[in-house]
């Protein structure tokens, strides 16, 4: 019966397709009548669509009654019903004055396209990227779509196994600002600590935003603190949620890693499955609400040497995860020039990652529980919630936007398959290890107005008030307590003695103690003025000034100037200069934890100290202050021929007083050892403004789109070339001369390795009739890390190849299948004993899962 139903469905689909006519047309600017290249033309409720050529032309198979949806960045979306016409001329109006305008990050003037801005912006169509790849989450999609963006899964890195750190242009994860629909997105509560990129940094969990809810992502590759505030030193990622209506879309995705090369027990692992659905409906004549639900699960991968080979971990690979997300986006007009809008969502993710193996004879093991040793697993329950509500209106020509955005990220740790060795055979094997949460509430008001001055003037100004909160909560007693401590008398003095000489707490991840608990908050007030002036049709000049005052460290004033000159038709020069800042996060200020190591049988209690604690004050570590930057950028955009575009942008980013996590100082230090002993601390490390860095780089993007036979061929070559150097290290007065411990050469290498020296993407996409094919080659440049012995681990350049084939089964159903990393390329192997991860590979240029097969079934009705 199922086969008969499928056959009838295919026959019906074939009939519908045969009833279609070929429709051709052009897309132009309604005012200038210039052709718009790259406009998307889609048949509503189907998987059919195309994009306009560089002359604005397009062809599409459609039938009478079909509704065409035409979208172009910076212009109001248009819907046109197909009649019996063979040609169609479409004119789009710039979004100025429209309450449903499209936002372009980096410019508060509406109607400005990405090619016309004074700063480099990537506009990434998520639906197209999802069609071309087997990546299911946003971090991975951007990693292979944008050369300056880098994100890698970690293994054996505690919390970073569960939330992937991401960077732009090789700077820290916390030096990129994330927005949703132009509003500030809260950061993750996690601070990266052990054996990971972005050590000492807190980023934003982009994977908490389901790909099925996203229309596009705008990546501003330029310093923007003067426009948007803290964290925008490297740039801005603006996520635009879907606003489509009367259309249902869904995707069923599945994937699996090829494990035959490094596993003898099974051929495949890392199985993943994703189901997402999106639907939007009208509210009144012009209002809308759009809903997305997303479920994603993936199993662990395991990449260990074959039996008999030396290994330090029996389990090494990606963590497993299961997540559910629900997001919405809405806007409802309540008067002629006024609308209320709201968007937000919730994500719950449960992850499970392997920690380092404990051997049977290790003093961290209890043989009565684990005769053969054990592999503790660090689990996390991550809850991420957000809601943004606002009102847009227009008064006397001024566009006014009043908004309140709240977000909270909570990370709760559990440790399974573990034990507390000081409880011996009585130990449980599962512990609640506590965790932390971070919340942010931002209230803002923004004004903007275009003026008929020169060729055009836009003035914008506004203010915001933000409240940040950070909380650390303790785990159950058994997750951190040392039950082997007894009181004994030595030289007539009562001292505490560890009779077992075993590390305390849950193995793999000791829980947070009551003395680690924190409940902190701060406030921030900011205001800005942003002006864009078209001095002439060829000359654009823009500037911004922003003042911010924080309750915990003071105030800062930053500015930006940018310009774009149309030298000739199709050729623009652009440049910018700006100062920037990043406020120290509450996580960096207040995070603290305690763990115990044994040195020659002596227990050493190591404290990662709160920046405001007695320990840091005694050692002369000053309170954290803001990181400061100077950004220079210059480049050009060109259209040498109608179907070819080229952008080249060079940049120089100097960052002063970058916050890092120092090395460990102990009681053997001749200068501060006595201070630590007096405080009862065996050893300590801490966060401090320690380094000045410099990034020099170049971004190049070349895109060609044109007809090839009866189909369309689109080719994109994009590259990022980046060099980061650490210019100086400045210590506190008590630690002068100890720069090598303050920030060792090994820790420097982790900072420098936040991005490869180069990353080059070549993407070729061909569509003809019902078929499509995409090939992507990515070359990751060399990366160098230092091992524990300070010997370099050099990872040579690698090239990965992705291939995706697509077939449109009917107007409403499409199937895509392929392989990422088709030729099963791995990073160079490393010395397992000499790294934090303890495996054969590090998560450097790309992941070490190898070849990944995938299939995607897409529905649109």
N, C-alpha and C positions, 0 to 999 in steps of 0.2 A: 504493500500500500504506500509506504514511504517513497519507494522508487517511482511509482506511478505519479504521486503528487509532485515529486521533483521534476519528472519529465513534463507534466502539464505546465508547471511554473516556467520551465525553460522555453517551452513553445510559446507561452504567453509573452514572455520577455522578448523573444525573437520577433514576435508580431509587433510589439510596441516599438522596438528599435527600427523595424522595417518601415513603420509609418512616419518616421521622422524625416524632416527636410534639412538640408544644409543651409544654415543661416550665417551670413557674413556681415561684418560691420566695423565701425571705428569707435573708439572712446576718446573724447576730447575734454579739455577744460572749457566750461561754459562761458567763461569771460574772455580768455585769451585765444580760444579755439586751437590751442596747441595740443598735439596728440599726447595721450598719457600711456606711457609704456609700463607694463607690468600690472595693469588693472586686472583683478580677478572677475571672471564672468562665470557664474554657476547656475545650474538649473535647480531651483528650489525643491527640496525633498528628494534629491537624487545624488549620486556620486559623480555625475557628469559636470564637467567644467573645463575652462581653459583660461589662459592669460593673454592680454593684448601684447602685440609685438612692439618693438621700439618705434614703429610708425603709428601705433595705436590701433592697428587692425587685428581682427580675430575671425575665426570660423568655428562654428559649433553646430552639432546636430541637435535639432529641437523640433517640436511639433506644436501645433496650434493649442493654445491654452497653457503652455509651460510659462512659468514665472522665472525671469532672469534676475539674479541678484548681482549687482555690479558694485564692487568695493575697490577703493583706492585710498592709500594712506593720505590723510589730511583732507579728505573730501567726504561729503555726506553720502551714505549708502543709497543706491537707487534700485528700485524694483520695477521691471517692465514686463508686461504680459505679451507673449508672442501671438501674433495673428497669422495672416497668410503671407506676410512680407518675406522677401528673400534677402533684403539688406536692412541694416538697422544702424542709425547714427545716434550715439549716446553721448550726452553732455553731462558732466558731473560738476557740482557746485562745491567750492571750497567750504569747509565746515564752519566758518565764522558765523556766530549768532545762532547756531543750531545746538539745541540742548543735547543732541546725541552725537556731538562732534567726536572725531577720533583724536586721541592724545598722541603727540610726538614728544618723547622725553628729550630734554635738552633745550626746548624752545617753548615759551608760553604763547607764542603767536600761532593761531590756527591757520590751516591751509599751507603750511610749510612742509615740503616733501623732504625725505631723508637726503636726497642728492643736493638740496638747496641749503641745508643747514651749515652753520659755521664750524661745526664740530662733527666728528665721525660717529655715525649711528648705524647699527645693524638692525634691520627689521626682519624678524624670523617668523614665517608662517608655520605655526606648529602643526596644522593639519597636513601640510605638504611634507614637513620633516618626518612626521609619524608614518606617512606613506612610504618614505624612502628608507626607513631603518628599522631594525629590530629592537631599538632601545625603547623602554616603556616609561621611563621617568625623565623629568625635565633636566636634571643634572647631566645625565648621559646624552640626551639629545643635544644640548648646548655644547657639550664637550667635543662632539664630532661635527657640529654645524658652525661654530665660531672659533677661529684659531686662537684668539686672545683669551678664551675662556678655558679653564682647566679644572677638572674634577675627577678624582679617582677614589674607588672604594679602597678601604684600608683593611688590614687583617692583623689581629693581635695588638690593637691600639686602643683598647678600652672603648670609651664612648664614640670615638671616631669610626669604629666598625659599624655604628648604627646610624650616624648622620654624616654624610660625605662632605668634607671641606672643599669649597670651590673658590677659585681665584680668577681675577682679570689682570692680564699683563704681569703675572708673576708676583703681585703684591699679596698681602695677607687676606684671608677670607673675610675679616672684619673691616677691610678697607673698600668694600663694594657695598653700596646702598641698594636695597631692594624695595621696589614700590609695587603695589597692585592698583591698577586703574589710576596711577599717578599719586597714590597715597602711601605713606611710609609703612612698610611691613616690619613687624617685630622680629627680633633676632631669636636664635635658638638659646636655650638655657645652658647648652653644653659649651665648655671651654676645652679645646683640644690640648692634650698633655703629652701622651707617651707615644713615641715612635711614629709620628704622623706629620704630614704637611700641615702648615698653619699652626705649629706648636705654640701655645700661649695665646691663640686667637679664638674669638667667638664669631661664627658666621651666621647666615640665615639658612634655614632648612627649606630649600626650594622644592625638595621632593614631597613636602607636606601640601603642595599645590598640585592637584591631579592634572595631568596633561589634557584630559578630556574636557576640562573646564576652560582651557586657554585658547583664545583666538590667535594671539601672536605675542611675541616677546621682543621688546625693544632694548638693545644693548648700547648704551652711551659709553663710548670708549674715550672718556676725557674727564678730568677732574671737575667736580660739580658741587663742591661744598658751598660755594657762594649762592648757588641756586636752591639746593635741596637740604643742606645742613650736614651734620656729622656722617661719617662713614663713606662719603662719596669721593675719597681721594683717588681711587683707581677708576671709578666710573659708576654707572647706575644701570641696574636691570629693572625694567618696567614691564610687569606682566599684565596684559590686557585680557580680561575675561570675556567669554562669549556673550553676545547680546542677540543672537539669532532668534526668530520667532516662527511658530507654525512649522517647525521642522524637528523631526526626531532623528537622532543619529546614535549609533552604538558601535562598539568595537569588541571583538573577541580576539584576544592576543595570547599566543603561547610561544614558549621558547625553551631551549635546552642546550647545555654546553656539551661539546664533544670531549669526553674525559679519557678516551682510549690511550692517549699518549702517556699519561701519567697515573693511570689507575688500572690495576689488574682485576679488581673486584667487580667493576661495572663499566659499561661503555659511555654512559651519559650521566650528568648530574646537573645541579643548579636549575632544576625544572621550574619554570615560571608560568603563571596564568594570570591574565588580566581581563576583567569585564568592566566596561564603562558605558554609560548612557547619558545623553544630553537632550534636553527638550526645552523649548522656549514658547511662551504664549503671550499674546497681546493682552494688555490691561487698558481698556478704553481704546481710543483711536490711535494714540502714539506711545502709550506706555508699554512696558514689557517686563517679564520676569523669566529668567533662564536658569534651569536647574541641571546639576551634574552629580551623578553618583559613580563612584569608582571603587573597585575591589581589585587588589593586587597581592599575589603571593609568590614567593620564590624560595626554593630550597637551597641548602648550603652547597658550595663547591668544596672539593678537597684536592689539593695538589701537594702531595708529599712524595719523597723519593721511594723507589720500589723496595719491597722487603729485602732486608739484608744490608741496605745502604745506610750510611750514617744520617740520622735525622734528630732534630731537637724538638720536633712537634709531630705528634701522630695525626693531628687534625690541623689543616692550614688552608684557609680559603675564605670565600665570601660568606658573610652571615646569612642566615635565613631570615625572612621577614614576612609578615602578613599585615596588610593595612586596608582600612576602609576610609573613604573620604566622601563628604557631601558638601558641595559648594553651590552658591547661587549668586546671581547678578540681576539687578532690577532698577528700573527708573519709571516713575509715574508723574506725568504732568498734572499739576493742580491748578494752573492758571495759564494764560497765554504765554508768558515768558518765565514761568516758574515750574520746577519739577523737584520731586523728592527722590533720592536714590539710596540704594543700600546694596551691599555685597558682603560676602564673607563665607566662612565654612568651618568645618571641623574635620580633623583627621586623627584617627587612632592607629598606631602602628606598634606591633609587638615583634621584637627582633631577638635573635639567638645567635651568639658568636662564640667560637672556641677561643679560650685563652691558652697559654703555654701548657704543655704537658708536664705532669709531675710523675717522676719515676717511682718505682716501687720502693726503693731504698732511700729515697729523699726524705729528709726530716719534715718536709711539708706533707708527707703522706702518712696514713695510718693503715697498716697492712690488714688489720681486721676488717676494714671497710673496703679498701681497694687493694687486693693482693697483687695486682699487676700494675699499680699506679693508676692515674686518672687524668682526664682532660676536663677541667672545669669549664663551664659555659656561662658567659656573661649575658644576661637577658635584660631587655629594657622595654618598658611600656611608655610610649611617647604619645602624649596628647597635645594637639596643637589646635587652638580655637581662635577665631577672629571674627569681628563684625565691624563694618564701617557704614555709617549713616550720615547723610548730608542733604543739603538743599542748594540747588542752583537757581539763580534768578538773574534777571537783567533789569537794570535801573539807570536811566539816563545814558544809555550806551555802555555802561559798565557791566561786565560779566562778574557775578559775585558767587562764590562757592564757600559755604559754611559746612564744616565736616567734623565728625568725631570718629576716630578709629581706635579700636581696642583689640589687642592680641595677647595671647598667653601660650607659652610653650613649657610643658612639664615633662621631665624625664625621670622615671622611677626605675631603679636598678634592682634586679634579682640575680642571685648566683645559684646555679643548679649543677648537680653532679660534682659537688665540692665537699669541703669539710672545714672545720676549725680544728687544726692539729693539736691545739692545747686542750681540747676536750677528749682527746684520744678516741677510744672506741664508742664513747657516748655521743659523739658529734652528729648533729643532723647533716643531711646532704643538700639541703636547700635553705637559702637565707634571703630575707628581705634586707637589702643593703642601703635603703634610703635613696635620696636623690635631691633634685633641685627643680625650681621653676623660675621663669622670668616672664614678667608681664610689662606691657607698655600701653599707655593711653595717650593719644595725641588729639588735641583740639586745635583746629586751624581755620582761618578765614583768609580767602584770597580774592583779589580784585584784579581785573585786567580789562583794557579798553584799547581798541584801535583808533588812531587819529589820522586824519587826512593832512599829514604834514610831509613835505618832500614826496618821496615815492611811497611812503607809508611808515607810520610809527605805532608801536605797540608798547604800552606801559602796564606793568604788573607790579603789585606789591601785596604784602600780606604778613601775617603773624601766626605763630603756633605756640601752644603750651603743652609740654609733654611731662608725664610722670612715669618713671621707670621703677620697677620693684623686682627684688631678687631674694630668693629664699632657698636655704639648704635645710633639709630635714633628715634626721638620723634614721639609721636602720635599726633592726632588732639587735639586742645586746650581743648575741652570738656571732653576728657578722663582723664585730670589731674587737670584742673583749679578749684579753689574754688571761686564761684561767690557770696558767702555770706560774703566776707570780705569787710568791709568799713573802711574809715579813720575817726577817731573821736578824740576829744581833751580831754585828761585827764591830770589834773594838768598842764595846759598850754603847754602840749606836744602832738603832733600829733602821735597817735599810730594806728595800724591796729587792728580792732575788728571783730570777727566772730559773726555776729548777728543771724545766723541760728543754730550754733553749730551742723552742720551736716558734716560728712566726705565728702571730695571732690573727684572728679574723678569718673571714671566708676566703679560701684560696682562689686566686684569679682576680678578685676584686674585693678588697677589704671595705666593709661598710662605713658610712659616715657616722661619727660619734656625736653624742650630745654636745661636746665642746666645739664641734665643727659647725653647729647650727648657726644660721644667719637669717635675719629678716631686715633687709635694708631697702632704702628707697632714695630717690633724688628727683628734683624737678629741673626743668629747662624751659627758658623762654627764648624764642627766636623771632626775628623780623627781617624782611628782605625787601629790596627794590630791584626790579628786573626790567630793562629797557631794550627794545630792538628797533633800530631805525634803518629803513631803506633810504639811504642818502640819495640814491638814484636807483634805476632799475638794475644797475650792475653792481652797486656797492652797498653791502649790508654791514652794519656795525651794531654790536650788542654788548651790553654790560650788566653786571649784577653786583650788588653789595649785600652782605648778610651779617647781622650781629646776633650772637647767641650768648646767653648767660646761664651757667649751670650752678646748682646749689652746692656742689661738692668740690669744684676746682676753679671756678671763676668764669671769665668771659673771653670771647674771641671775636675778631672782626676779619672777614674775608671778602675778597673781591675777584671779579673775573671780567676780562675783556676778550671779545672774539670778533672776527671779521671774515667776510666772504666777498670775493671780487669775481664777477663774471668777466673774464679776460676776453673771451670770444664765445660765439655760440657753441655750447656743449663743453666748455672748459672753464672751470672755477678754481680759484685759489682760496684757501681758507687757513686760518691760524687762530690760536688762542693762547692766553696766558692767564693763570689763576693761582691764587693761594687757597689752601685747603686745610682741613683739620679733621681729626677723629678723636672724639671724647673717649677717655678710658671707660671701658664697660664696667658695669657693676660686678660682672663675673670676674674680671681681672682684679678689681679692687678687693673683693670680699671672699673669693673662693679660697678654701683651705681644706687640707686633708692630712691625715696622719697614717703612716705605714711603717712597718718594722723590718729592717734587714739585719742579718747576722754577719759580723766580720770577725773571723777567727773564734767563733763560738760566742761572741759577745753581742747581745742584742743592741741595735742602734735604732732609736726611734727617730724617723725622718719626718720633718714637718714641712709641708708646703704652706708657707705662712701667709696669712691675711696681710694685705699691704698696710693696713692700719693697726696691726698688732704690736704688742710690746716687743716681740722679736725683731721686727723690721725697724722699729724706732731705735732700739738699742744698737743695732748694727749700722745705724745712720742711713737707712734706705728712705729716701724722701717720698712723700705722698705722690701718687700718680698724677700726671698732668697730660694735657692733650698732645697727640702727635700733630706735627705741622708739616705742610707740604707746599712745594712750588711746582706747578705743572706748566710745561711748554709743549705746544703741539702745532705742527704745520704740515700742510699737504695740499692735495688737489683732487678734484673729481673731473672726469672727462668722458665724453661720448664721441670718440673719433669717427665712428660710423653709427648708423641708425640702430644697429642691433648689438652694440658693444659698449659696456660701461667699465670704467676703471677708477678706482680710488686708491690713493697712496697717502698715508699719514705717518709722519715721524713724531716721536714723543720723548720728552725728558722729564722724569719725575724724581724730585729730591724730597725725601722724607726725613724729618728731624725728630729725634726723641721717640723712635719706635719702641713700643712696649714688648718686652720679651720675658720669658721665664728663664731665670739664671740657672747655672749649674749648682751643685750641692756643696755647701760649706759645712765642715764638721769640727769636732772639738780638738782635732789635731792641728788646726790652723793656729800658727803662732801669734796672730794678731787678734783674732776674734773668738778663738776656741774657748777662752775663759769666760767670755760673755755668754756663749751658748751653754756652757756648763752651769753657769749661775742661773740660767733660765730653765735648766732641766731638759734641754733639747740636745739630742745626740747630733743631729745634722739638720740643715734647713736650706730651702731655696725659696725664691720669691719672684714676684712680678715687679719690673722696674722699667723706667724709660732709659734704655741703655744704648741704642745704636742709631746712627744716621746711615741711610741707604740711598742709592741712586739707581734708577732704572732708565736705560736708554733702549729704544726699540723702534720698530717699523711694522706697520700693518699695510698689507697690499691685498686688494680684492679686485678680481677681473671677472666680469660676467658677460656671457654671450648667449643670446637667445634668437633662434631663427627657424625657418622651415627647413626640413630635410626630407625630401620626398613628400609623402602625404602626411608626415608627422612633424612634431616640433622637438628640436634638440636644444637643451639648455645646459651650458657648461659654466662652471664656476671654479676659479682657481683663487684660493685665499691663503694668505700666509701671515704669521706673526714671528718676528725675530726680536729676541729680548735678551738683554744682558743686565743682571742685577749685581751690584757690588755693595759691600758694606764698607762705608767710608771711614767710620770711626766708632769706637766703643768708649763710653764714658761711665765710670763707676762712681759710687759714693766715696767720700773722702776716706773712710775707714778701709775701703777695699781697693785703693789705688795700688797698682802693680799686680793685681790679681785678675787682669782682664781675660787671661786664658781660661780661668775657671768661671769668671763672671759670664762669659759667652765663649765656649770652647770652639776650636776650629770645626769640630764635628757638628755643633749646633748651628754654626754659620752655614755649613753645607746644606742643612735642612731648610734654612730660610731661602738660600739661593736656588734650591731645587724645587721651589714652589711651582715652577713651570719649566719645561724644556727650553733649551736655548733657541729652538725654533719649532714651529708646528705649521705644516703646509697641508691644506685640504684641496683635493681635486675631485669635483663632483660632476658627473655626466648623467643627465636625465633625458630620456627619450620617450615620447608618448606618440602612439599612432593608433587610431581607431580605439579599440577596446583594450589595447595592450600598452604596458609601460615597463620601462627597465631603468634602474638607477645603479650606477657603479660609483663608489667613493673610495679614493685612496688617501690615506692620512700618513704623512711622514712626521714622526716624533723625533726631535733632535736629541743630541747627547745630554745625559744627566750624570752628575758625579755626586756621590755621597761618601762620607767617611764612616768607617766602622768603629767599633769600640777601641780598636788598636790604632785609630787615626790613619789607617791605610785606606787609600781611595778605592771605592767600588765604582767603576766606570761602566755606565750603561750606554752602549753604542746606539746610534740612530736605528729606528725600526719603522717599517712601513706596514700598515694594516690595510686590507682590502675588504670592502663591504659590497654585496650584490643583492639587489632586490628586484623581483619580477612581479608584475601586477597584471590582473585580468579583470575587466568589468563584466561580471556575469550577466547583469541586467542593469537597467537604469538606477536601481536602488541598492544593488549588492556588488561589492568588489572584493577580490581576494588578492592578498599580497603574501609572498613567501621569499625566503632567501637566507643568506648567511652573513653575519658580521664576523670580521676577521677570518675570511674565507680560507686563507692559507695557514691558519693555526700558528700565528706568530706570537712568541712570548718575549718578555724583556730578558736581558742577559741574566744568567744565574749569579747568585751572590754567595758569600760565605755565611751559612746559616747561623753559626755561633757568634758572628760579629755584628749582628743587627738586632734591633728591638723586635722585629716581626718574627724572626726565628724560622723563616721558610726559605725555599730556594729562590724566591723572587721578592722584590719590593714593588709596591704600587707606584711606580715612577711614571714612565711615559703613558702607559695604558694599563688596563687591568691584566691579571695573569690567568684569566679563566680559559683563554684560548678561543677556538672556533665556537660560534653560537648560531644555532639554527633557529629560525622563527617562522611563524605564520600569523597572518592577521586577516580576519573576516570583518568587513565594514558594511554597515547598513545605514542608509539614509532614506527617510520617508517624509 
